[in-house]
Amino acid sequence: MAYDLQAVIADEALLRAASRELPEARPASIGQGLSLLPMTDTVFDSVTDGDASETPGFWRLPTGFARTLADWSTAGPVAYVEAEYFGGVGEQQAAVWDRGALVLGPLHEPEDQPFPPEGSAISQALRWLGVVAGDGEDEFTAAGLGRHRSVDHWIG
């Protein structure tokens, strides 16, 4: 079974206000006061600025969008996350901006490598955003990121 995610995650009010000007942006509540903005093709095209500089380590972070995320983070922490798995094997990346600067990452969890003691890249980013995991779960699970298996299902 496949899992595919590319998204911005932040406080619900922050993300709704920040993404208001993006065509077809549809933030989805994921719990613990956070929302997720799926990086659909339409959103990707609307935020890509053609600048050759980019944040290394990501598959689908639009060029120039890291500056936008830094700007959004002046109102609170903002994470960009990516994960791709098939049959339990895959990779994930995450970064967090806060107060206008990159403060975590980019973190990369390569295929076939165990997660470090501090948790997966996405769990570390979610922890920075304030997600609290319960007994026997990580922040990924606590935030409900397993609810949908693909980016498209978040906007359904």
JOSUL-V52832 format. One line per field, one symbol per residue. phi: phi as a letter, one per 30 degrees, with the letter a starting at -180 (. if undefined). psi: psi as a letter, one per 20 degrees, with the letter a starting at -180 (. if undefined). A space follows every 10 residues. Layout:
phi=???
psi=???
//
This chain:
phi=.cbbbbacba eededdddce dddidbdbdc jhicbbcddd eddeddcdci dddaddjcdb dedidedddd deddcldbcc bbbbbbiicl bbbabbcahi bdcbidcbcd eicdddedjd eddddddddj dccddibcde dddidddbcb eeddcd
psi=pqpppoqppr pggghgghjh ippjpnqppj rkjqqpopmr gggghhipji piqroqiqhk oqpihhhghg ghiiirqpqp qqqoqpkipa rqqqqpqpkj qpipapqpoq qkpqqrhirr gghgghghij ppqapjrrhg ghikiihqiq ghhhj.
//
